[in-house]
Amino acid sequence: MENFKPKYFYSVISVAISLMMLGLFGMIIIHGRALVQYTKEKVNIIVEVRNGTSQDDIQAIVEDIKKKPLIKKNSVEYVSKDQALELISEDFGLEVSSLGMANPLYDVIVFN
């Protein structure tokens, strides 16, 4: 008969992997709330406004968003398409108007 030796190595490896996975899930559960809170505060929501929308309508939308209870105070900001083009020009160091194109951007409302 063959000599049957116990395979301790495989037992140790399987227990180690199981404990690592248990620890990983435990850390996710423990830090899950903090991660969700951090993500909620760092993610910006961008609402594109159709071309041709009047400034009165845009201002009414901004005021309506500010009144919502789940919106962070002082986080609502209106960015016109010209301001957005300037921001892109600063970020990329490229003068978009020199390309001979019309401004392809929309007016946006950004909030958190």
Sine and cosine of phi, psi and omega as CSV:
sin_phi,cos_phi,sin_psi,cos_psi,sin_omega,cos_omega
0.00,0.00,0.47,-0.88,0.02,-1.00
-0.97,0.26,0.41,-0.91,0.01,-1.00
-1.00,0.06,0.93,-0.36,0.00,-1.00
-1.00,0.01,0.91,-0.42,0.04,-1.00
-0.95,-0.30,0.64,-0.77,0.05,-1.00
-0.92,0.39,0.57,-0.82,-0.03,-1.00
-0.99,-0.13,0.98,0.21,-0.02,-1.00
-0.91,0.42,-0.56,0.83,-0.04,-1.00
-0.86,0.52,-0.74,0.67,-0.02,-1.00
-0.92,0.40,-0.57,0.82,0.04,-1.00
-0.91,0.42,-0.70,0.71,0.00,-1.00
-0.90,0.43,-0.70,0.72,0.00,-1.00
-0.89,0.46,-0.70,0.71,-0.03,-1.00
-0.92,0.40,-0.62,0.79,0.05,-1.00
-0.92,0.38,-0.65,0.76,0.01,-1.00
-0.89,0.45,-0.70,0.71,0.01,-1.00
-0.90,0.43,-0.66,0.75,0.02,-1.00
-0.88,0.47,-0.69,0.72,0.01,-1.00
-0.93,0.38,-0.59,0.80,0.05,-1.00
-0.90,0.44,-0.69,0.73,0.01,-1.00
-0.91,0.41,-0.65,0.76,0.05,-1.00
-0.88,0.47,-0.67,0.74,0.05,-1.00
-0.90,0.43,-0.64,0.76,0.02,-1.00
-0.89,0.46,-0.74,0.67,0.02,-1.00
-0.90,0.43,-0.60,0.80,0.06,-1.00
-0.89,0.46,-0.68,0.73,0.02,-1.00
-0.91,0.42,-0.64,0.77,0.03,-1.00
-0.89,0.45,-0.68,0.74,0.00,-1.00
-0.91,0.40,-0.68,0.73,-0.04,-1.00
-0.92,0.40,-0.70,0.72,-0.08,-1.00
-0.99,-0.12,0.10,1.00,-0.05,-1.00
-0.88,0.48,-0.71,0.71,-0.01,-1.00
-0.89,0.45,-0.69,0.72,0.01,-1.00
-0.90,0.44,-0.62,0.79,0.02,-1.00
-0.91,0.41,-0.67,0.75,0.03,-1.00
-0.90,0.43,-0.70,0.72,0.01,-1.00
-0.89,0.46,-0.70,0.71,0.02,-1.00
-0.88,0.48,-0.69,0.73,-0.01,-1.00
-0.91,0.42,-0.66,0.76,0.01,-1.00
-0.87,0.49,-0.62,0.79,-0.06,-1.00
-0.98,0.19,-0.38,0.93,-0.09,-1.00
-0.99,-0.14,-0.26,0.97,-0.04,-1.00
-1.00,0.01,0.83,-0.56,0.06,-1.00
-0.99,-0.10,0.62,-0.79,0.07,-1.00
-0.97,-0.23,0.75,-0.66,-0.05,-1.00
-0.89,-0.46,0.83,-0.55,0.04,-1.00
-0.95,-0.32,0.88,-0.48,0.05,-1.00
-1.00,0.09,0.70,-0.71,-0.01,-1.00
-0.98,-0.20,0.73,-0.68,0.00,-1.00
-0.87,0.49,0.55,-0.84,0.09,-1.00
-0.89,0.46,0.64,-0.77,0.02,-1.00
1.00,-0.03,-0.02,1.00,0.05,-1.00
-0.96,0.27,0.74,-0.68,-0.06,-1.00
-0.94,0.33,0.40,-0.92,0.01,-1.00
-0.90,0.44,-0.53,0.85,0.04,-1.00
-0.90,0.43,-0.68,0.74,0.03,-1.00
-0.91,0.41,-0.66,0.75,0.02,-1.00
-0.89,0.46,-0.69,0.72,0.01,-1.00
-0.90,0.44,-0.60,0.80,0.04,-1.00
-0.91,0.42,-0.63,0.77,0.03,-1.00
-0.91,0.42,-0.70,0.72,0.01,-1.00
-0.87,0.49,-0.71,0.70,0.00,-1.00
-0.90,0.43,-0.61,0.79,0.03,-1.00
-0.91,0.41,-0.65,0.76,0.03,-1.00
-0.91,0.42,-0.65,0.76,0.00,-1.00
-0.88,0.47,-0.47,0.88,-0.04,-1.00
-0.98,0.20,-0.26,0.97,-0.04,-1.00
-0.92,0.39,0.67,-0.74,-0.09,-1.00
-0.94,0.33,-0.42,0.91,-0.07,-1.00
-1.00,-0.04,0.04,1.00,0.00,-1.00
-1.00,0.01,0.74,-0.68,0.00,-1.00
-0.91,0.42,0.69,-0.73,-0.02,-1.00
-0.87,0.49,0.63,-0.77,0.04,-1.00
0.85,0.52,0.44,0.90,0.03,-1.00
-0.97,-0.25,-0.14,0.99,-0.03,-1.00
-0.99,0.13,0.80,-0.60,-0.05,-1.00
-0.63,-0.78,0.73,-0.68,0.09,-1.00
-1.00,-0.09,0.78,-0.62,0.02,-1.00
-0.84,-0.54,0.89,-0.46,0.01,-1.00
-0.96,0.27,0.28,-0.96,-0.02,-1.00
-0.90,0.43,-0.51,0.86,0.04,-1.00
-0.94,0.34,-0.65,0.76,0.06,-1.00
-0.90,0.44,-0.65,0.76,0.01,-1.00
-0.90,0.44,-0.62,0.78,0.03,-1.00
-0.91,0.42,-0.63,0.77,0.06,-1.00
-0.90,0.43,-0.66,0.75,0.03,-1.00
-0.89,0.46,-0.67,0.74,0.02,-1.00
-0.91,0.41,-0.65,0.76,0.02,-1.00
-0.88,0.48,-0.65,0.76,0.04,-1.00
-0.92,0.39,-0.68,0.73,-0.05,-1.00
-0.92,0.40,-0.67,0.74,-0.08,-1.00
-0.99,-0.13,-0.14,0.99,-0.01,-1.00
0.91,0.42,0.50,0.87,-0.06,-1.00
-0.81,-0.59,0.75,-0.66,0.04,-1.00
-1.00,0.05,0.98,-0.20,-0.09,-1.00
-0.91,0.41,-0.55,0.84,-0.01,-1.00
-0.91,0.42,-0.40,0.92,0.01,-1.00
-0.97,0.26,-0.21,0.98,0.01,-1.00
-0.99,0.16,-0.16,0.99,0.03,-1.00
0.98,0.21,0.38,0.93,0.01,-1.00
-0.96,-0.28,0.45,-0.89,0.14,-0.99
-0.97,0.26,0.38,-0.93,-0.01,-1.00
-0.91,0.41,0.91,-0.41,-0.05,-1.00
-1.00,0.08,-0.02,1.00,-0.11,-0.99
-1.00,0.10,0.25,-0.97,0.06,-1.00
-0.94,-0.35,0.36,-0.93,0.23,-0.97
-0.93,0.37,0.63,-0.78,-0.03,-1.00
-0.72,-0.69,0.41,-0.91,0.15,-0.99
-0.89,-0.47,0.84,-0.55,-0.05,-1.00
-0.92,-0.38,0.74,-0.67,0.06,-1.00
-0.49,-0.87,0.20,-0.98,-0.07,-1.00
-0.80,-0.61,0.00,0.00,0.00,0.00
